[in-house]
Amino acid sequence: MNIEILQIEDISIAELVSEDRVIHTVEDGMDLLGNVCFQGIDKMMIHEKNISPDFFDLKTGMAGELLQKFSNYRVRLAIIGDFRFYTAQSLQDFMLESNKRGHINFVASRPDAIETLLRHH
């Protein structure tokens, strides 16, 4: 796992870069959040492939708990992926509501993530 820092003018965005799934539990996500906060960064991109499928099953509570932590620590998050394969209406509604609020966003591409995070700074 690697956290790369993208610097655009005076804005820093952390990006989790890995070919592997690295967030298996809420605790894994909290470790990542702590690492980013320690560096003084309040914007982050994570790719869907790096997150446990349990995250996308709302019944596990993982998404709600982890995203609440990001909100509490005021770290804006963009999750990048192709979410068409997640057909549960509750998850679709959850992602839509998250995107409306703007603190946690589910986006299709890295450029979309960067644009979203820069738009709300």
C-alpha positions as CSV (number, residue, x, y, z in Angstrom):
1,M,0.0,0.0,0.0
2,N,1.2,3.5,-0.8
3,I,-0.3,6.9,-0.1
4,E,0.6,9.3,-2.8
5,I,0.1,13.1,-2.4
6,L,-1.3,15.1,-5.3
7,Q,-0.5,18.8,-4.9
8,I,-2.7,21.2,-6.9
9,E,-1.8,24.8,-6.1
10,D,-2.2,25.0,-2.3
11,I,-4.5,21.9,-2.0
12,S,-3.2,18.4,-1.1
13,I,-5.1,15.3,-2.0
14,A,-4.0,11.9,-0.7
15,E,-4.6,8.9,-2.9
16,L,-4.4,5.3,-1.8
17,V,-2.4,3.4,-4.5
18,S,-2.4,-0.4,-4.5
19,E,-3.2,-3.3,-6.7
20,D,-4.5,-5.2,-3.7
21,R,-7.5,-4.9,-1.4
22,V,-6.2,-3.1,1.6
23,I,-9.3,-2.0,3.5
24,H,-10.8,-5.2,4.9
25,T,-12.3,-3.8,8.1
26,V,-13.3,-0.5,9.7
27,E,-10.0,-0.6,11.6
28,D,-8.1,-0.7,8.3
29,G,-9.9,2.4,7.1
30,M,-9.3,4.1,10.5
31,D,-5.6,3.4,10.2
32,L,-5.6,5.0,6.7
33,L,-7.6,8.0,8.0
34,G,-5.2,8.5,10.9
35,N,-2.2,8.4,8.5
36,V,-3.8,11.0,6.3
37,C,-4.8,13.3,9.2
38,F,-1.4,13.0,10.7
39,Q,0.0,14.5,7.4
40,G,-2.5,17.3,7.7
41,I,-4.4,16.3,4.6
42,D,-8.2,16.7,4.5
43,K,-9.0,15.2,1.0
44,M,-8.6,11.6,-0.1
45,M,-9.2,9.3,-3.0
46,I,-9.7,5.6,-2.6
47,H,-10.3,3.1,-5.4
48,E,-13.2,0.7,-5.1
49,K,-10.9,-2.3,-5.8
50,N,-9.0,-1.5,-2.6
51,I,-12.1,-1.8,-0.4
52,S,-13.7,-5.1,0.9
53,P,-16.9,-6.0,-0.8
54,D,-18.5,-6.0,2.7
55,F,-18.3,-2.2,2.5
56,F,-20.8,-2.2,-0.3
57,D,-23.2,-4.5,1.6
58,L,-25.0,-1.9,3.8
59,K,-26.2,-4.6,6.1
60,T,-22.6,-5.1,7.4
61,G,-22.6,-1.5,8.7
62,M,-19.0,-1.1,7.5
63,A,-19.8,1.8,5.0
64,G,-21.8,3.8,7.5
65,E,-19.3,3.4,10.3
66,L,-16.2,4.2,8.2
67,L,-17.8,7.1,6.3
68,Q,-19.0,8.6,9.6
69,K,-15.4,8.6,10.8
70,F,-14.2,10.4,7.6
71,S,-17.0,13.0,8.2
72,N,-16.1,13.4,11.9
73,Y,-12.5,14.0,11.1
74,R,-13.6,16.4,8.3
75,V,-11.7,14.5,5.6
76,R,-13.5,14.7,2.3
77,L,-13.4,11.4,0.4
78,A,-13.9,10.3,-3.2
79,I,-14.4,6.6,-3.8
80,I,-13.5,5.8,-7.5
81,G,-15.0,2.9,-9.3
82,D,-17.7,1.4,-11.5
83,F,-20.6,1.1,-9.2
84,R,-23.1,-0.2,-11.9
85,F,-22.6,-3.7,-10.7
86,Y,-24.0,-2.9,-7.2
87,T,-27.7,-3.3,-7.9
88,A,-29.1,-3.1,-4.3
89,Q,-31.5,-0.1,-4.3
90,S,-30.4,0.8,-0.7
91,L,-26.8,1.1,-1.8
92,Q,-27.7,3.1,-4.9
93,D,-29.8,5.5,-2.7
94,F,-26.9,5.7,-0.1
95,M,-24.4,6.7,-2.9
96,L,-26.8,9.2,-4.4
97,E,-27.4,10.8,-1.0
98,S,-23.7,10.9,-0.2
99,N,-23.0,12.6,-3.5
100,K,-25.7,15.2,-2.8
101,R,-24.2,16.1,0.5
102,G,-20.7,16.4,-1.0
103,H,-18.5,15.2,1.8
104,I,-18.3,11.6,0.6
105,N,-18.5,11.1,-3.1
106,F,-18.8,8.0,-5.3
107,V,-17.3,8.8,-8.7
108,A,-16.4,7.0,-11.9
109,S,-12.9,8.2,-12.5
110,R,-9.8,9.7,-11.0
111,P,-10.3,13.0,-12.9
112,D,-13.9,13.1,-11.6
113,A,-12.5,12.5,-8.0
114,I,-10.0,15.3,-8.3
115,E,-12.6,17.7,-9.8
116,T,-15.1,16.9,-7.0
117,L,-12.5,17.3,-4.2
118,L,-11.3,20.6,-5.6
119,R,-14.8,22.0,-6.2
120,H,-15.7,21.7,-2.5
121,H,-12.5,23.0,-0.8
